[in-house]
Amino acid sequence: MKAFLTTAAALLCGTLLGSEPRFRPVNIDTNIAIGYGLAIADVDGDRRQDIVLCDKNQIAWYRNPDWRKAVIAENLTPQDHVCVAAADIDGDSRAEIAVGAGWNPGDTVNSGAVFYLVPPQDRSRRWEAIRLPHEPTVHRMRWIRDADGKHVLVVVPLHGRGNNPQAGEGEPVRILQYRRPADPRSPWSVAPVTRSDWLALHKTHNVDAVSSDNTRPQSLVIAAKEGLFEVEASGSLRMVGTNAIGGSGEVRRGRLSGGPGGLFHASIEPMHGNTLSIYRQDGTGAVQRLVLDESLVDGHALACGDLLGLGRDQIVVGWRAMNRPGVRVGLRLYIPEDAAGSSWRRVQVDDNTMACEDLALADLDGDGRLDLVAAGRATRNVVVWFNETGR
């Protein structure tokens, strides 16, 4: 059962909640190749959030607020770059950047690469790439805070080593965490995050780092063929979503109200799928699945955050319709109409100018509102939608 209001009820609730969502799009790049991944971080230490892009053959960042593009790495491997992670991990107010490359999902033995980028004094110039150990089919990465308050790089492959890539069967995916030494050119400490005896996952398409605040250790939420799983910093594991229609391709955690019962997990199902679902606990603690939309075409990007100042998170979804000529692409915002998340309202943010490969939320102009950033594959663009709700 899909949780949408009638048009009349939606308009009434929109009035009760305040101003309707309003976003102003600004193209900051109209000539990218693919736009595999985005990260938001202060790269140059000016206290503004910059945009970092992982493109097919380039790693670049766009300086806030003039969005001047600086290419900092290029052609790290003969195959495509595929993911990027950016965060200030040492407290100097400037982001550290890691990159995943060597993208060939059909090669589960020899593909993949992981690099840490060492910045020059002028961070708009080329950065030195330090190659690190890796598993095949490197696909997603995040910097996360561990139980000691230190940042580690978590890297998630698409497949297990030697797997049949079509069937998604065989060895489970081996998720690794990397600890940066004082000299990043020295050997890094690399250890598995997951063990196959308690978490055997295949086709782990995406991952998110979550925490209740900015000081606590972060848990890892993983979208996989087998469903949605949360691995806490303590090492404990719980399933937070079923594999109802063949598993999940994207996952993000959001909040509807205070307390553990107020959390939900949003999921695009299956991988590159058409369905947006949320998973939330009922009054007994059991996890329930609620379908919000079944009309996505190649859903590929997902984010949760309170863009409208409602005190509960909304969901942003992007789809790309890859290899489907004539099918419209875009972005949608899903707004919970109550603290339980039992009904949701859908708002179109973009209609057919963004074939969304990845998206992110951040306050880019310092006005206290979350803005939206997306990278488009077929549309070859990076766009910021500045949040002007209430203006």
C-alpha positions in Angstrom: 0.0 0.0 0.0 1.4 3.3 -1.0 1.3 6.1 1.6 0.2 9.2 -0.4 -2.4 11.8 0.4 -5.1 12.9 -2.0 -4.4 16.1 -3.9 -6.8 18.1 -1.7 -5.4 16.7 1.5 -1.9 17.3 0.3 -2.6 20.9 -0.4 -4.3 21.4 3.0 -1.4 19.7 4.8 1.1 21.8 2.8 -0.6 24.9 4.0 -0.6 23.7 7.6 3.1 22.8 7.5 4.0 26.2 6.1 5.5 27.3 2.8 5.7 25.0 -0.1 9.1 23.6 -1.1 11.0 26.0 -3.3 14.4 25.3 -5.0 16.5 27.4 -7.3 18.6 25.3 -9.7 22.1 26.5 -10.7 24.2 24.5 -13.1 27.8 24.6 -11.9 29.2 22.2 -14.6 27.5 21.2 -17.9 30.3 19.1 -19.3 31.0 16.1 -17.0 31.5 12.6 -18.4 29.4 10.4 -15.9 29.5 11.9 -12.4 29.8 8.6 -10.5 30.0 10.1 -7.0 29.7 13.3 -4.9 31.1 14.3 -1.6 30.5 17.5 0.4 33.4 18.9 2.5 35.5 22.1 3.2 38.4 21.4 0.9 40.3 24.7 1.3 39.6 25.5 5.0 37.5 28.7 4.3 34.6 27.3 6.4 32.4 26.9 3.3 31.3 23.5 2.1 32.7 22.6 -1.3 31.6 20.0 -3.8 33.9 17.1 -4.6 33.2 15.1 -7.8 34.3 11.7 -8.9 34.0 11.6 -12.6 35.0 9.0 -15.2 38.6 10.1 -15.6 38.9 13.0 -13.2 38.6 13.9 -9.5 37.7 17.6 -9.1 36.3 20.0 -6.5 34.2 23.1 -7.0 35.0 26.0 -4.7 32.2 27.6 -2.8 30.7 30.1 -3.6 32.1 30.8 -7.1 32.1 27.1 -8.0 35.4 27.3 -9.8 36.5 23.8 -10.8 39.9 22.4 -9.8 40.9 19.0 -11.2 43.2 17.4 -8.6 43.7 13.9 -10.0 43.2 12.4 -13.5 43.4 8.9 -15.1 44.4 7.1 -11.9 43.6 3.8 -13.6 42.9 2.8 -17.2 39.3 2.0 -16.1 36.9 4.5 -14.7 37.1 6.2 -11.3 33.9 5.2 -9.4 33.7 6.7 -5.9 35.1 9.3 -3.6 35.1 10.1 0.2 36.0 13.5 1.6 36.1 14.6 5.3 38.3 16.4 7.8 39.8 13.5 9.6 42.6 15.2 11.5 40.9 18.4 12.7 42.8 20.9 10.5 39.5 22.2 9.0 40.4 20.9 5.5 39.2 17.7 3.9 41.1 14.6 3.3 40.1 12.8 0.1 40.2 9.1 -0.9 39.2 7.7 -4.3 38.0 4.3 -5.6 38.9 3.4 -9.3 39.6 0.6 -11.6 35.9 0.1 -12.2 35.0 -3.1 -14.0 32.0 -4.9 -12.3 32.4 -7.9 -14.6 35.9 -8.6 -13.3 35.6 -10.0 -9.8 39.3 -11.0 -9.6 41.6 -8.3 -10.9 39.6 -5.0 -11.0 39.5 -2.2 -8.5 41.8 0.3 -6.9 41.9 2.5 -3.8 43.9 5.8 -3.6 44.5 8.3 -0.8 45.3 11.8 -2.3 48.0 13.9 -0.6 47.3 17.6 -1.2 49.9 20.2 -2.2 50.0 23.6 -0.4 47.7 25.0 -3.2 44.8 22.6 -3.1 43.6 23.6 -6.5 46.7 21.9 -8.1 47.2 18.2 -8.7 47.3 16.0 -5.6 49.7 13.0 -5.1 47.9 9.6 -5.4 49.0 6.9 -2.9 47.8 3.5 -4.0 46.4 1.3 -1.2 45.5 -2.5 -1.0 42.1 -3.3 -2.2 39.5 -6.0 -3.0 38.1 -6.4 -6.6 35.1 -4.4 -7.8 35.7 -1.4 -5.4 32.4 0.5 -5.6 31.6 2.7 -2.6 33.6 4.3 0.3 33.0 6.5 3.4 35.1 8.1 6.1 33.5 7.1 9.4 34.2 7.8 13.1 35.1 4.6 15.0 34.6 3.8 18.7 37.9 5.6 19.5 36.7 8.8 17.9 39.2 8.3 15.0 38.3 8.4 11.3 38.7 5.2 9.3 38.1 4.8 5.5 35.5 2.0 4.8 35.6 0.6 1.3 32.8 -1.6 0.0 33.1 -3.7 -3.2 30.1 -4.6 -5.4 30.9 -8.3 -5.5 32.8 -10.9 -3.5 36.2 -12.1 -4.9 35.7 -14.4 -7.8 31.9 -14.2 -7.8 29.7 -14.7 -10.8 28.7 -11.0 -11.3 25.4 -11.8 -12.9 24.2 -14.2 -10.2 25.7 -12.4 -7.3 26.7 -15.7 -5.7 29.9 -17.2 -4.3 32.3 -15.5 -1.9 30.7 -12.8 0.2 31.8 -9.2 -0.2 34.8 -8.3 1.9 34.4 -4.8 3.4 37.7 -3.3 4.5 38.6 -0.4 6.8 41.8 1.6 6.4 43.6 3.6 9.1 45.8 6.4 7.9 49.3 6.4 9.4 51.1 9.7 10.4 52.9 9.5 7.1 50.3 8.5 4.5 53.0 7.1 2.2 53.8 4.5 4.9 51.9 1.2 5.0 48.3 1.6 6.2 46.5 -0.7 8.7 43.9 -2.5 6.7 41.3 -4.9 8.4 38.0 -6.4 7.5 34.8 -4.8 8.9 32.7 -7.8 8.2 33.3 -11.5 8.6 31.5 -14.1 6.5 30.6 -16.2 9.5 28.1 -13.4 10.7 27.5 -11.3 7.7 27.6 -12.8 4.2 26.5 -10.2 1.7 26.5 -10.2 -2.1 26.0 -7.2 -4.4 26.4 -4.6 -1.8 25.5 -1.6 -3.9 25.6 1.3 -1.5 26.5 2.2 2.1 25.9 5.1 4.6 27.6 6.2 7.8 25.1 7.2 10.5 25.2 8.5 14.1 22.9 10.1 16.6 25.1 13.2 16.8 28.5 14.5 15.6 30.5 13.1 18.5 29.4 9.5 18.7 30.8 6.6 16.8 29.2 6.0 13.4 27.4 2.8 12.4 27.5 1.5 8.8 24.3 0.9 7.0 24.6 -1.4 4.0 22.3 -2.0 1.0 22.7 -5.5 -0.4 21.1 -8.3 -2.3 20.1 -9.9 1.1 18.5 -6.7 2.4 19.5 -3.7 4.6 21.9 -4.2 7.5 23.4 -1.9 10.2 26.8 -2.7 11.6 27.4 -0.7 14.8 30.8 0.6 15.9 30.7 -1.9 18.7 30.5 -4.7 16.2 26.9 -5.6 16.8 24.7 -6.3 13.8 21.0 -6.0 13.0 18.9 -6.3 10.0 16.9 -3.2 9.3 15.1 -4.1 6.1 14.1 -7.2 4.3 14.9 -8.3 0.8 11.3 -8.1 -0.2 11.8 -7.6 -3.9 15.4 -8.8 -4.5 17.3 -6.7 -2.0 18.2 -3.0 -1.9 20.3 -0.8 -4.2 20.4 2.4 -2.1 20.0 3.1 1.7 19.9 6.1 3.9 18.8 6.5 7.5 16.4 9.3 8.5 14.5 10.4 11.6 10.8 11.1 12.1 10.8 11.7 15.9 13.0 11.4 19.0 14.0 8.1 20.4 15.1 4.8 18.7 11.6 4.2 17.4 11.7 7.5 15.5 14.3 6.2 13.0 13.6 4.9 9.6 15.6 3.5 6.7 14.8 4.6 3.1 15.6 2.2 0.3 15.5 2.0 -3.5 14.6 -1.6 -4.4 16.0 -3.6 -6.0 19.4 -2.4 -7.3 18.7 0.2 -10.0 15.1 -0.4 -9.2 11.7 1.3 -9.5 10.5 1.2 -5.8 11.1 3.6 -2.9 10.4 2.0 0.4 10.9 2.9 4.1 11.4 0.5 7.0 10.4 1.6 10.5 9.6 0.0 13.8 6.0 -0.4 14.9 4.8 -0.2 18.5 6.0 -3.8 19.2 9.5 -3.1 17.8 8.9 -5.1 14.7 10.2 -3.7 11.4 7.5 -2.8 8.9 7.9 -1.9 5.2 6.0 0.9 3.6 6.1 1.5 -0.1 6.2 5.2 -1.1 6.6 5.0 -4.8 6.9 2.4 -7.6 7.4 4.6 -10.6 11.1 5.3 -10.5 13.1 4.3 -13.6 16.6 3.1 -12.7 16.6 4.7 -9.2 20.2 5.5 -8.3 20.5 8.2 -5.6 19.0 8.8 -2.2 19.3 11.2 0.7 17.5 12.0 4.0 17.4 15.3 5.8 15.1 18.0 7.1 15.2 20.5 4.1 11.9 22.1 5.1 12.5 22.7 8.9 9.7 20.4 9.9 11.5 18.6 12.7 11.4 15.3 10.8 13.4 14.2 7.8 12.3 14.2 4.2 13.6 11.9 1.5 15.1 13.0 -1.8 15.3 10.4 -4.7 17.0 10.7 -8.1 16.7 8.3 -11.0 18.6 8.2 -14.3 16.7 5.8 -16.8 20.0 4.6 -18.2 19.8 3.1 -21.7 16.1 4.0 -21.8 15.8 6.7 -24.5 12.7 8.9 -24.2 12.1 8.1 -20.5 11.9 11.2 -18.3 14.5 11.5 -15.5 14.6 13.7 -12.4 14.4 14.2 -8.7 11.6 14.0 -6.2 11.1 15.1 -2.6 9.0 13.0 -0.2 7.5 14.7 2.8 6.2 12.8 5.9 2.8 14.3 7.0 3.0 12.9 10.5 5.7 11.9 13.1 4.9 8.2 12.5 5.6 8.4 8.8 2.3 6.8 7.9 1.6 9.1 5.0 3.9 11.0 2.7 3.5 13.8 0.1 5.5 13.8 -3.2 6.9 17.0 -4.8 8.8 17.1 -8.1 12.1 18.9 -7.7 13.5 18.3 -11.2 11.7 17.2 -14.3 13.9 15.7 -17.0 17.1 17.9 -16.7 18.9 15.6 -14.2 19.7 11.9 -15.0 20.8 11.4 -11.5 23.8 9.3 -10.8 24.4 10.6 -7.2 23.1 13.3 -4.9 24.0 14.9 -1.6 22.5 17.4 0.9 24.4 20.3 2.6 23.9 23.9 3.6 26.0 25.5 0.9 25.1 29.1 1.3 25.1 29.3 5.1 21.4 30.2 5.5 20.6 27.3 7.8 18.7 25.3 5.1 19.9 22.1 3.5 20.5 22.6 -0.2 20.6 19.8 -2.8 23.5 18.8 -5.1 23.2 16.2 -7.9 25.4 14.8 -10.7 23.8 13.6 -13.9 25.0 10.8 -16.1 23.2 11.2 -19.5 22.6 14.9 -18.8 26.3 15.4 -18.0 25.8 18.1 -15.4 26.4 19.0 -11.8 23.5 21.1 -10.4 22.9 22.8 -7.0 19.3 23.4 -6.0 19.4 26.2 -3.5 16.7 25.8 -0.9 14.6 29.0 -0.9 11.6 27.5 0.9 9.9 30.2 2.9 11.5 33.2 1.1 
